[in-house]
Amino acid sequence: MMELKHKNLDCWKMSIDFVTSIYKVTSQLPSNEIYGLTSQLRRAAVSVSSNLAEGASRPTAVDRKHFFIIARSSLVEIDTQLEICKRLNYLSEYSTLSEQLNHLFAALSKLIEKT
């Protein structure tokens, strides 16, 4: 089987862990949020790892950086959505998710800087 570049990126590995956490947490959100916060959080989390993968496959640094920036922007969306969940008292895991998000944001920012 072919070894794809994105699977060697620490940021990508972290993003897969993060999206797994998001899926677990959103499965506990109220059912009336299935088309709201649950869907938004899941799509944004998947977007992080997907854009990292797509960026890693691009031939130029400019292209790679573009997709890495989109991935980081998705993290900002997630931060906002988690804050909304926190204020609605939907999350007991807020601090753990926030810590995970901040760690990933910092790692992704370094990757963007190096690209």
C-alpha angles and dihedrals in degrees: 000000000000117000108228120211097233092061089066094055114103089210091056092050090049091048091054090052089048095049088050089054091048092052091050093049095044091053085068097051117108114280091241087067095060091105094033126042096358093055094040094049094047095047093047092048092050088047091060095058093036094053091046089053094046092046092051090056095053118108100223133054090233091056093045093050091049092058093042089054090051089051090052090048089055088056089057089052089052091049089056093047092048090051089054090050090050093052090049089051092240096129132062089169095059097118093048092049092044091052091049091048093049092049091050091046091054093047092048091048089054090049090051091049092052094046 
